[in-house]
Structures are given as structure tokens and as C-alpha cells.
Amino acid sequence: MIHEVFPVGPLQCNCSVIGDEETREAIVIDPGAEIERIESVLEEHGLTVKWIVVTHAHIDHIGGAGKLRAKTGAPVLMNENDLALVGYLDRQAAWVGMPEPEGVEIDATLKDGDTLDLAGTRFDVLHTPGHTQGSVSLLIPSVNRLLAGDTLFRDSIGRTDLPGGDHHQILSSIKTKLLALDDSVEVVCGHGPGTTIGREREQNMFLRGL
């Protein structure tokens, strides 16, 4: 399995390009900006985008999804509870001082328990609200890896002071969905360095007592 993780945009959102080495099909997760860079990674590996997945609808994660959809024809998938945020991309851009992105159409919704199949590699959808109401994480059991969006970070958790945020809810999501996973699970965070479930269970001060 090909998995490239690289930061994009002024807020350095971690975008993932995950591809199958035989079929050359790919999933792009959180194309927040720098679509040309994402395209160059796809071209480097000879990949064709099957799905565009957005872990939540903050502009730094969804800002480039419309442009990538227009260029590749791939459908955009997201949890329906963040649809309201998609309608406020212009306001989000003003809040963070970013140019207003192209509009994006959500082609299908993701809910807890859904699975995506990429040439036999299963992606399990975990609804992990709290950072936003529609936040999702993606677990790839075959490689023991979790793409956590902005729910869990190395030594921190997602902020909950933006519209749709709920501090108690994000802690509940982490406790019931993420800390239920094995300590060895690698975590790709929405920003910054990666970590493991075990490390955060032991060292993340926000998770003490969970």
C-alpha cells in the first residue's frame, strides 16, 4: 500500500494520498489546499482517485476538495452533520485570512460503521464528533493505522471552541472509539507529527482519567 502524508495550505493540514500498488486506485483524504502538489503525488505513483474523503468540514481540510473533484471526477465523501459548515466556507475563509475556496458538492455521506474498500484494503469509518459534529476518523485494520483528522493529536486533542465544537463530546469520542483500539495503532493526525494510541493513552494530559 502506498501512503503519502504531507502538509498543505497555510494551516498545514496533513493530507493523505493512499493508493493500491496493483490497481493504482487511490483515496485522497483532507485535500485542504495545494491541489497541484496533490496531483503531482498522484502522478508520481500513477494513481487514479477513486474517492475524496473529508474528515470534517473546516476550510483547512475541505478547501481544495471542490477543485480536486472537478479535476478528477472523484466523488467527495463526508459525514452529513458537517453539511452546514460547508455552506459557511466564505466565513471560515474570513476567520483565518484565507482566500475563499471553490464551492464543493458532497456526493455521498459517511456514517459510523461504514466501510470503504480500496482493492481489498478496508477503511472503517468511526464517527468521532466533538471537534465538529461531523468529524470522522478512518481505521485501516490491515496496516494498524488510524487517520484521526483533528480529533486526536500528539499530546493534544482537537479544539472545541469553534462552531460545532463540544469539549465533553470529543473526550467521549476519544474514550469510546479511539482508546478502544490497540495501543500499537499508528495515528496520522490532522496536523503535526503522528503518534500511537498507546503513547497518547499514557502521555496525553487531556486524556487523563478517561
C-alpha positions, 0 to 999 in steps of 0.5 A: 500500500502506498501512503503519502502524508504531507502538509498543505495550505497555510494551516498545514493540514496533513493530507493523505494520498493512499493508493493500491500498488496493483490497481493504482486506485487511490483515496485522497483524504483532507485535500485542504489546499495545494491541489497541484502538489496533490496531483503531482503525488498522484502522478508520481505513483500513477494513481487514479482517485477513486474517492475524496474523503473529508474528515470534517468540514473546516476550510483547512481540510475541505478547501481544495476538495471542490477543485480536486473533484472537478479535476478528477471526477472523484466523488467527495465523501463526508459525514452529513452533520458537517453539511452546514459548515460547508455552506459557511466556507466564505466565513471560515475563509474570513476567520483565518485570512484565507482566500475563499475556496471553490464551492464543493458538492458532497456526493455521498455521506459517511456514517459510523460503521461504514466501510470503504474498500480500496482493492481489498484494503478496508477503511472503517469509518468511526464517527468521532464528533466533538471537534465538529459534529461531523468529524470522522476518523478512518481505521485501516485494520490491515496496516494498524493505522488510524487517520484521526483528522483533528480529533486526536493529536500528539499530546493534544486533542482537537479544539472545541471552541469553534462552531460545532465544537463540544469539549465533553463530546470529543473526550467521549469520542476519544474514550469510546472509539479511539482508546478502544483500539490497540495501543500499537495503532499508528495515528496520522493526525490532522496536523503535526507529527503522528503518534500511537494510541498507546503513547497518547493513552499514557502521555496525553494530559487531556486524556487523563482519567478517561 
